[in-house]
């Protein structure tokens, strides 16, 4: 079943709003990826936040011009392998960078965003219950899932930008 929904002004952080396109439609995916590639062509650092639920954009994922950043990406890698996809340049921030005062082996996205952005992200995580978190593969996603994904993408993007610019 193909679906395509567009959400404007999804709250990511404070006054930051994101335009979210949620789709599993091949044609919509091609249009959206072309837009991303035009935008990325103008950027010095070609960084893409990633949290995979879609399996159609293998050429984009394999493009070595882009760095894909995420937190705890092993699950995403496993999902990709199941459908014979691979990301060429995938950075797991959780394994590559640590909060200097960390007491745990691996810092969570909440730990790092609390250190580099603020505690807003930790509060956002509480909005999705454990049962809701298990329903990522269910179509269509709820608005709470869309908001969660937008905030997650924003946090990863902000963290990566701050780490690479510092």
Helices and strands as residue ranges (DSSP letters): E 4-13, E 16-23, H 26-41, E 47-49, H 58-61, E 67-70, H 74-82, E 90-92, H 93-96, H 109-116, H 120-125, H 130-133, H 143-165
